[in-house]
Every structure is written in structure tokens, then in C-alpha cells.
């Protein structure tokens, strides 16, 4: 004898249909459980703290040193100490060397707290132009194109903004320790806002022809 199933009340039929449709669906359903995606990115103030003067009794000059903060270059005013003028040292080369040392130096604790850092490697030095180099050339102890892009941007913008090194607005001419011709780089707003995008190789600069 066939067994008769109990009838489903009419009021429950729509609810049963909805349940069947829900279980028949496919894909990933949304969840209300919070997902941990890590801490929110920290913000840095990039406030330039007041800078102390140079070493007591040591000669120096006021300059804007370009440090990295918030993935861009931010100028920090400093009194940069400079060694006394040597017998064979060009004043512009001396100033460039002092600026390199300022860029290589680890920012102070106050500067680090504000988000400042530097990418210029320690031990980099500035040398005099080689015979045939254009006026104002700074020869580095490493090829400029071998430096990290951010470090190259810091150097270019720091030297470009220094009256002690640069004769005025315009490109900075840098060379390496070998006989390769020097190249020119400009400190543009694009370089300041995205220092990692500086051209690896600048434009080759040839000395001006001497008047006959």
C-alpha cells in the first residue's frame, strides 16, 4: 500500500521555494565578517625641524639639502660645514663635497620622526673636472648612472639649488671617475615629486668651442 505524505501547508510553499533557490545558487557569497587587510598606511608630517648651525668654529655655508619624505624630495635648510680651502681644491668642488657629506649623513632623530630619510650611499666623493670637461662639471667617485635613482635625484636637486656649486638655474653636469663624457641632469618638478623616475642617463655635454 502506497504511503501518503502529509501535505505542505499553502503558506509554507513560497518559503520552501525561496530556500531551494538559495541552495541552488553558485559562486562566493558576501560575508559580514571583517577581513584583516593590514594596518592603514602611516602618514608622515614632513615638517622640517629647525636645524642647528655647523660645527663650532668650522666654516660653512647655508644650503638646502634635499631629503626624501613621503616618496618625494623635500628641502631641509642647513648650515653645511666645509673644510678650509686647500691649495689645489676648487671652491665649487669643495662645496659639492660638503653637500654630498650632508646628504650621506643619517637624518637626525627629529627628522626621522617627521618621515625624512636619505638614499645617498656613504663614501661618495666629489672631484674636479677633467681636462676638456665643460665648466662647472662635478666628477663623482661613482658613475652617476650607477647610483640609485633616488640618490641621483637628491644629488642633482641639492647641487642645482646651491649657489656655491651652480652658477645659476639650469642643469647640473656630472661625470664619473673614468673618461666618459659628463652628462647633464635637471631638477624638475617631476623629479622632485617622483625622484625614482629621474633619467638614468643625462644628456651628454660637450665643451663649448673656443673662439678663434
Secondary structure, 3 states (H helix, E strand, C coil): CCCCCCCCCHHHHHHHHHHHHHHHCCCCCCCCCCCCCCCCCCCCCCCCCCCCCCCCCCCEEEEEEEEEECCEEEEEEEEEECCCCCCCCCHHHHHHHHHHHHHHCCCCHHHHHCCCECCCCCCCCEECCCCCCCCCCEEECCCHHHCCHHHHHHHHHHHHCCCCCCCCCCCEEEECCCCCCCEEECCCHHHHHCHHHCCCCCEECCCCCCCC
